């Protein structure tokens, strides 16, 4: 599984003019599942998201996690994280996991974050056209890949 993680002061997902997920200070996690991903990949992502130390401590160093600050995580499914643009100009998505199983893995990430103690976990809407609004704090943007390809 892959995630683009952004430290935010706030983030929100809007579908058809309706707010479906919103957090204050915390993380916006764009999450994609690839062919061959399973529950171990979801657990890896949960651990990284919950414990990633990218919030400042009293000395201004990135030393605190979303758990440490009592922040939220907004999880937004995004199969385009598996878009391959090495050939041509149109992305190929052959490495993206089929939607049914991808939805299950995204649900495992959401449930895992709640179980890990994240105070507020919100989501977008799977397979919907979403508008994602955020204020990136820093900016801080981190890439995570459960297969450690980057």
C-alpha positions as CSV (number, residue, x, y, z in Angstrom):
1,X,0.0,0.0,0.0
2,X,1.1,3.5,-0.6
3,X,0.3,6.8,1.1
4,X,1.0,10.5,0.5
5,X,0.9,12.0,4.0
6,X,0.5,15.7,4.6
7,X,0.7,17.4,7.9
8,X,-2.3,19.7,8.0
9,X,-3.9,22.3,10.2
10,X,-7.2,21.3,8.7
11,X,-8.6,19.1,5.9
12,X,-12.0,18.2,4.4
13,X,-13.5,16.1,1.7
14,X,-16.5,17.2,-0.2
15,X,-18.7,15.0,-2.4
16,X,-21.6,16.4,-4.4
17,X,-21.4,19.6,-2.4
18,X,-21.6,17.8,1.0
19,X,-18.8,17.5,3.5
20,X,-18.3,13.8,4.1
21,X,-15.1,13.9,6.2
22,X,-13.2,16.7,8.1
23,X,-10.4,17.0,10.7
24,X,-8.6,19.8,12.4
25,X,-4.9,19.5,13.1
26,X,-3.4,16.1,12.0
27,X,-2.7,14.2,8.9
28,X,-4.3,13.9,5.5
29,X,-3.5,10.4,4.2
30,X,-4.1,9.7,0.5
31,X,-4.1,5.9,0.5
32,X,-3.8,3.5,-2.4
33,X,-3.7,-0.3,-2.6
34,X,-1.7,-2.2,-5.2
35,X,-1.9,-5.7,-6.6
36,X,-0.7,-8.2,-4.0
37,X,-1.4,-6.0,-1.0
38,X,-3.0,-7.5,2.0
39,X,-3.7,-7.1,5.7
40,X,0.0,-6.9,6.6
41,X,0.4,-3.9,4.3
42,X,-2.6,-2.2,5.9
43,X,-1.1,-2.9,9.4
44,X,2.2,-1.4,8.2
45,X,0.5,1.7,7.0
46,X,-1.5,2.1,10.2
47,X,1.7,1.8,12.3
48,X,3.5,4.4,10.2
49,X,0.5,6.9,10.1
50,X,-0.1,6.6,13.9
51,X,3.5,6.9,14.9
52,X,5.2,9.0,12.3
53,X,7.0,11.8,14.2
54,X,6.4,14.8,12.0
55,X,4.8,17.3,14.5
56,X,7.1,19.7,16.3
57,X,8.1,19.3,20.0
58,X,8.7,22.2,22.3
59,X,12.1,22.8,20.6
60,X,10.5,22.9,17.1
61,X,12.0,19.6,16.0
62,X,9.8,17.0,14.3
63,X,9.5,14.6,17.3
64,X,5.8,14.1,17.9
65,X,3.2,11.8,16.3
66,X,-0.4,12.4,15.6
67,X,-1.1,10.3,18.7
68,X,1.2,12.5,20.8
69,X,-0.6,15.7,19.7
70,X,-4.2,14.2,19.9
71,X,-4.7,15.0,16.2
72,X,-6.9,13.5,13.6
73,X,-6.3,11.5,10.4
74,X,-8.4,12.0,7.2
75,X,-8.0,8.9,5.0
76,X,-8.8,9.4,1.4
77,X,-8.7,6.4,-1.0
78,X,-6.7,7.2,-4.2
79,X,-6.0,4.4,-6.7
80,X,-4.0,7.0,-8.8
81,X,-1.1,6.5,-6.4
82,X,-0.4,3.4,-8.6
83,X,-0.5,5.4,-11.8
84,X,2.5,4.5,-14.1
85,X,3.6,7.3,-16.4
86,X,6.9,5.9,-17.5
87,X,5.6,5.2,-21.0
88,X,3.5,7.7,-22.9
89,X,1.5,10.5,-21.5
90,X,-1.5,8.7,-20.1
91,X,-1.2,6.9,-16.8
92,X,-1.7,3.2,-16.7
93,X,-3.2,1.7,-13.5
94,X,-2.5,-2.0,-14.0
95,X,-0.7,-2.1,-10.6
96,X,-3.8,-0.8,-8.7
97,X,-5.7,-3.4,-6.7
98,X,-9.3,-4.2,-7.8
99,X,-11.8,-1.9,-6.1
100,X,-13.6,-4.4,-3.9
101,X,-10.4,-5.6,-2.2
102,X,-8.9,-2.1,-2.1
103,X,-12.0,-0.8,-0.2
104,X,-11.5,-3.6,2.3
105,X,-7.9,-2.7,2.9
106,X,-8.7,1.0,3.2
107,X,-11.4,0.1,5.8
108,X,-8.8,-1.9,7.7
109,X,-6.5,1.2,7.8
110,X,-9.4,3.3,9.1
111,X,-10.3,0.8,11.8
112,X,-6.6,0.3,12.7
113,X,-6.1,4.0,13.2
114,X,-9.1,4.1,15.5
115,X,-7.9,1.1,17.4
116,X,-4.4,2.6,17.7
117,X,-5.9,5.5,19.6
118,X,-6.1,8.3,17.0
119,X,-8.8,10.6,18.5
120,X,-10.5,11.5,15.2
121,X,-10.5,9.4,12.1
122,X,-12.4,10.6,9.1
123,X,-12.7,9.4,5.5
124,X,-13.6,10.4,2.0
125,X,-16.1,8.3,0.0
126,X,-14.6,5.3,-1.9
127,X,-14.9,5.5,-5.7
128,X,-16.6,8.9,-5.5
129,X,-15.4,12.1,-7.2
130,X,-14.0,14.0,-4.2
131,X,-12.9,17.6,-3.7
132,X,-10.1,17.6,-1.0
133,X,-9.4,20.8,0.7
134,X,-6.5,21.2,3.0
135,X,-4.0,23.5,4.6
136,X,-0.6,21.8,4.5
137,X,1.3,22.8,7.6
138,X,4.9,23.4,6.9
139,X,4.5,22.3,4.2
140,X,5.3,18.7,5.3
141,X,4.6,15.9,2.8
142,X,5.9,12.3,3.3
143,X,5.6,9.3,1.0
144,X,5.1,5.8,2.5
145,X,5.1,2.5,0.7
146,X,4.5,-0.8,2.5
147,X,6.8,-2.6,0.0
148,X,9.5,0.0,0.7
149,X,9.9,0.8,-3.0
150,X,10.7,4.4,-2.0
